[in-house]
Amino acid sequence: MKAFRTVGFRRSIRHVLWMAAYTFIYPLLFVSPLRTLGLRLAGAAIGRHSVVMNLRLFNLDRGGLGNLRLGRDCFVGDECLFDMAAPIMLGDQVTLAERV
């Protein structure tokens, strides 16, 4: 209970909701156009012609997907790990290989 008091009720609820969405909904978005659409609907800004493979996200409860900004013609490879506690901004034509 000490951890719950330290983190707070609202952040705990946000964490549970983000983890539920990430665990149950995100795997259903199995191709890049669906993944990109799902990320945009959740608040991410993703430029045209960008390809997002199966990326890994954590600390979603701290910043949410509104902290994610990808430019045009970007490629994010499988299992890239993004810490959503602070804003992440990638410019146009950026490539992140797998497991970066």
C-alpha positions, 0 to 999 in steps of 0.5 A: 500500500505504501507504493500506492500512496506514493504513486497516487490513485489517478496515476495508478488508474492511468497505468492500469488502463494503459497496460490493459490497452497495450496488452489486449488491443495493441496486439490486434494491430498486427500490420503497420497501417493499423498500428499507426492508426491505433497510435494516432487515435491514442494521441501520437503524432505520426507523419505520412508514409511512416512505418511502425513495427511492433514497438515496446512502450513503457511509462505510458501512465506518465506521459501517454502517447501524446509524447510520441512525435514521428516525422514523415517517412520514418521507420521504427523497427521491431522491439524498439523500446520507447520510454514515454515519461518524456517527449520523443520526437523523431524528424523526417526520414528517421530510421530506428533499426530493431531493438534500439 
